[in-house]
Amino acid sequence: MFRSRILNQISSTIASASSSSSSSSSSSVTGAPTHHLITLIRSPIGLPSSSRNTLEALGLHRLREKSLHPYGETTAGRILRVKELVHVSNVTKEEGKLLVKRRKSEGSGLELSKTRIYGGGKGLIQNQQI
């Protein structure tokens, strides 16, 4: 569901960009994957420092963190060094930018009322008189 919403946003962005630009620049927006979307799925705890340094070079510091890198020999070599720890998807630049954005779950944060502060994990809690 989330992926289809992103694809709809991307297709509308590409359609508006191609209609407003000239025909020479519209050939560069093809929809073919041009970037790696790299997600850290396993922790580097207990591994050599070279593995941790490689993940840091890829911009991955926390589990389930994502980073976007263009295709290239350097990026491919880094991915191969930590292939057991990451998941790699081939995406376009626009799709990758939307997927990299960190999404907060609903109900995160605090809900303020006149007299009390409620945690946001279960939604709003009615202020009851005791």
C-alpha positions as CSV (number, residue, x, y, z in Angstrom):
1,M,0.0,0.0,0.0
2,F,2.8,2.4,0.9
3,R,4.8,1.4,-2.1
4,S,1.9,2.0,-4.5
5,R,1.3,5.5,-3.0
6,I,5.0,6.3,-3.6
7,L,4.8,5.1,-7.1
8,N,1.8,7.2,-7.8
9,Q,3.6,10.3,-6.4
10,I,6.6,9.5,-8.5
11,S,4.6,9.0,-11.7
12,S,2.8,12.3,-11.2
13,T,6.1,14.0,-10.5
14,I,7.7,12.5,-13.7
15,A,4.6,13.4,-15.7
16,S,4.7,17.1,-14.6
17,A,8.4,17.3,-15.2
18,S,8.3,15.8,-18.7
19,S,5.4,18.1,-19.7
20,S,7.2,21.3,-18.5
21,S,10.6,20.4,-19.8
22,S,11.9,20.0,-23.3
23,S,12.1,16.7,-25.2
24,S,15.9,16.5,-24.7
25,S,15.7,16.4,-20.9
26,S,12.7,14.1,-20.8
27,S,14.9,11.3,-22.1
28,S,16.9,11.4,-18.8
29,V,13.8,10.6,-16.8
30,T,13.1,7.0,-17.9
31,G,12.1,5.2,-14.8
32,A,15.0,2.7,-15.0
33,P,16.7,2.1,-11.7
34,T,19.8,4.3,-11.3
35,H,20.5,4.1,-7.5
36,H,20.9,1.5,-4.7
37,L,18.6,1.8,-1.7
38,I,20.6,0.1,1.1
39,T,19.0,-0.9,4.3
40,L,20.9,-2.2,7.4
41,I,19.1,-5.3,8.6
42,R,21.7,-6.9,10.9
43,S,23.9,-5.4,13.6
44,P,27.7,-5.3,13.1
45,I,28.3,-6.0,16.8
46,G,31.1,-8.6,17.2
47,L,32.4,-8.0,13.7
48,P,35.8,-6.5,12.8
49,S,36.1,-2.7,12.8
50,S,36.5,-2.8,9.0
51,S,32.9,-3.9,8.7
52,R,31.7,-1.1,11.0
53,N,33.8,1.4,9.0
54,T,32.3,0.2,5.7
55,L,28.8,0.6,7.1
56,E,29.7,4.1,8.3
57,A,31.0,5.0,4.9
58,L,27.7,3.8,3.4
59,G,25.9,6.1,5.9
60,L,24.3,3.4,7.9
61,H,24.4,3.7,11.7
62,R,21.2,2.2,13.0
63,L,19.2,-0.9,12.3
64,R,16.6,-0.4,9.5
65,E,18.2,2.8,8.5
66,K,18.3,3.4,4.7
67,S,20.7,5.3,2.5
68,L,20.6,6.1,-1.2
69,H,23.7,5.7,-3.4
70,P,24.2,6.0,-7.2
71,Y,25.4,3.0,-9.1
72,G,29.2,2.8,-9.2
73,E,32.2,0.6,-8.6
74,T,32.9,2.1,-5.1
75,T,29.4,1.6,-3.9
76,A,29.2,-2.0,-5.3
77,G,32.5,-2.8,-3.5
78,R,31.3,-1.5,-0.2
79,I,28.0,-3.4,-0.5
80,L,29.9,-6.7,-1.2
81,R,32.0,-6.2,1.9
82,V,28.9,-6.1,4.1
83,K,26.5,-8.1,2.0
84,E,25.4,-10.3,5.0
85,L,24.3,-7.2,6.9
86,V,22.4,-5.2,4.3
87,H,19.5,-5.5,1.9
88,V,19.9,-3.7,-1.4
89,S,17.1,-2.6,-3.7
90,N,17.5,-1.0,-7.2
91,V,15.4,2.2,-7.4
92,T,15.2,5.4,-9.3
93,K,16.5,8.5,-7.6
94,E,13.0,10.0,-6.9
95,E,11.7,6.7,-5.5
96,G,14.7,6.4,-3.3
97,K,14.4,9.9,-1.9
98,L,10.8,9.1,-0.8
99,L,11.8,5.8,0.7
100,V,14.7,7.2,2.6
101,K,12.6,9.7,4.5
102,R,12.1,8.5,8.0
103,R,8.5,7.9,8.8
104,K,7.2,8.1,12.4
105,S,4.5,5.7,13.4
106,E,1.1,7.1,14.2
107,G,0.7,7.9,17.9
108,S,4.3,8.7,18.5
109,G,5.2,11.7,20.6
110,L,3.2,13.3,23.4
111,E,-0.4,14.6,23.4
112,L,-0.8,17.8,25.4
113,S,-4.0,18.7,27.3
114,K,-4.9,21.5,29.7
115,T,-3.8,19.7,32.8
116,R,-2.0,16.5,31.8
117,I,0.5,15.1,29.3
118,Y,-0.4,11.8,27.7
119,G,1.9,9.4,25.9
120,G,0.9,8.9,22.3
121,G,1.2,5.2,22.1
122,K,-2.6,4.4,22.3
123,G,-4.1,7.6,20.9
124,L,-5.8,10.2,23.0
125,I,-7.0,9.3,26.4
126,Q,-10.0,11.1,27.7
127,N,-9.4,13.3,30.7
128,Q,-11.7,11.8,33.3
129,Q,-12.7,13.4,36.6
130,I,-11.8,11.3,39.6
